Amino acid sequence: MAAMALGDASAADEARDRTLVIGKISTNPKKHYLYLKPIADYVVANMHDLGIDRVKVLMARDNRQMIRYLRSGRIDWVTETVFPAIEFEEQAGAEILALKWKKGVPTYHSVFFTRKESGVKTLADLVGRVIAFEDPGSTSSFLVPAAILADAGLRLERLETPRDAASADAVGYVFAKQEINMSTWVHKGLVDAGAFANQDWEKEDHLPRAFRAAMSIFHRSEPIPRALEIVRKDLRPDVKRRLKRLLLTAHEDPDAASALQAYQKTTRFEEIGVDVRAGIERIRKIKERLETAL
């Protein structure tokens, strides 16, 4: 019996050694599986000479679970936005491998918007008023704009509903859960302002044209790295090198075209150069300030 158990464990270890595991934090695993699997298949098809010939997709429900997976070696490769990437780097020793041009862009930024007749012209005008964000995990629609408000010396106050009033000396904030909810609340005057990504400003299903005509942007953040590819700290060096090379050259390979399209309409990957690293470090400082402000 012991010998059989030992054999089973050995077979499992061998299978793991031959498998590249890609992962993501997700509340919609079926949806995310469809965009993770093709890019992982493309990469593994070019790793057979390294003894890697299998793909597994593994989702984590939140950052804490992903950190455990990275520490334990259950996940090799993760795609995420910059705030979680920094957390994985700091708490799991993960390595940021490349910048992802998600939806065709290397960077994006947060925009603060309001109704044109609201009287809100500056961040300071939000004191005693209410701003809507998307959700607590959103980089462009909570973490960055909240840090900007805190940096401006404004006290943030969590509210439960858009109908709650903010204290006279604070900026009240509420979560709308979806971009269209946020823009609707601003348009109807339920809240005084909203904040989301500049790309959301242009999307009809996030901000309808009729709403946009009645709104104005009164503040923008600095550029934020769009998305990052991350690997666990003890991934085999030859596998890590191959993965990086395949990602950086994928836009030149016709065989990768459909996988890149499925992978959140990625057009290419970029080396973590000086400018990208500076953007990451800027967000790291924002993250540190935010941790003391909330």
Rosetta blueprint (number, residue, H / E / L):
1 M L
2 A H
3 A H
4 M H
5 A H
6 L H
7 G H
8 D H
9 A H
10 S H
11 A H
12 A H
13 D H
14 E H
15 A H
16 R H
17 D H
18 R L
19 T E
20 L E
21 V E
22 I E
23 G E
24 K E
25 I E
26 S L
27 T L
28 N L
29 P H
30 K H
31 K H
32 H H
33 Y H
34 L H
35 Y H
36 L H
37 K H
38 P H
39 I H
40 A H
41 D H
42 Y H
43 V H
44 V H
45 A H
46 N L
47 M L
48 H H
49 D H
50 L H
51 G L
52 I L
53 D L
54 R E
55 V E
56 K E
57 V E
58 L E
59 M E
60 A E
61 R L
62 D L
63 N H
64 R H
65 Q H
66 M H
67 I H
68 R H
69 Y H
70 L H
71 R H
72 S H
73 G L
74 R L
75 I L
76 D L
77 W E
78 V E
79 T E
80 E E
81 T L
82 V H
83 F H
84 P H
85 A H
86 I H
87 E H
88 F H
89 E H
90 E H
91 Q H
92 A H
93 G L
94 A L
95 E E
96 I E
97 L E
98 A E
99 L E
100 K E
101 W L
102 K H
103 K H
104 G H
105 V L
106 P L
107 T E
108 Y E
109 H L
110 S E
111 V E
112 F E
113 F E
114 T E
115 R E
116 K L
117 E L
118 S L
119 G L
120 V L
121 K L
122 T L
123 L H
124 A H
125 D H
126 L H
127 V L
128 G L
129 R L
130 V E
131 I E
132 A E
133 F E
134 E L
135 D L
136 P L
137 G L
138 S L
139 T H
140 S H
141 S H
142 F H
143 L H
144 V H
145 P H
146 A H
147 A H
148 I H
149 L H
150 A H
151 D H
152 A L
153 G L
154 L L
155 R L
156 L E
157 E E
158 R E
159 L L
160 E L
161 T L
162 P L
163 R L
164 D L
165 A L
166 A L
167 S L
168 A L
169 D L
170 A L
171 V E
172 G E
173 Y E
174 V E
175 F E
176 A L
177 K L
178 Q L
179 E H
180 I H
181 N H
182 M H
183 S H
184 T H
185 W H
186 V H
187 H H
188 K H
189 G L
190 L L
191 V L
192 D L
193 A E
194 G E
195 A E
196 F E
197 A E
198 N H
199 Q H
200 D H
201 W H
202 E H
203 K L
204 E L
205 D L
206 H L
207 L L
208 P L
209 R H
210 A H
211 F H
212 R H
213 A L
214 A L
215 M E
216 S E
217 I E
218 F E
219 H E
220 R E
221 S L
222 E L
223 P L
224 I E
225 P E
226 R L
227 A E
228 L E
229 E E
230 I E
231 V E
232 R L
233 K L
234 D L
235 L L
236 R L
237 P H
238 D H
239 V H
240 K H
241 R H
242 R H
243 L H
244 K H
245 R H
246 L H
247 L H
248 L H
249 T H
250 A H
251 H H
252 E H
253 D L
254 P H
255 D H
256 A H
257 A H
258 S H
259 A H
260 L H
261 Q H
262 A H
263 Y L
264 Q L
265 K L
266 T L
267 T L
268 R L
269 F E
270 E E
271 E L
272 I L
273 G L
274 V H
275 D H
276 V H
277 R H
278 A H
279 G H
280 I H
281 E H
282 R H
283 I H
284 R H
285 K H
286 I H
287 K H
288 E H
289 R H
290 L H
291 E H
292 T H
293 A H
294 L L
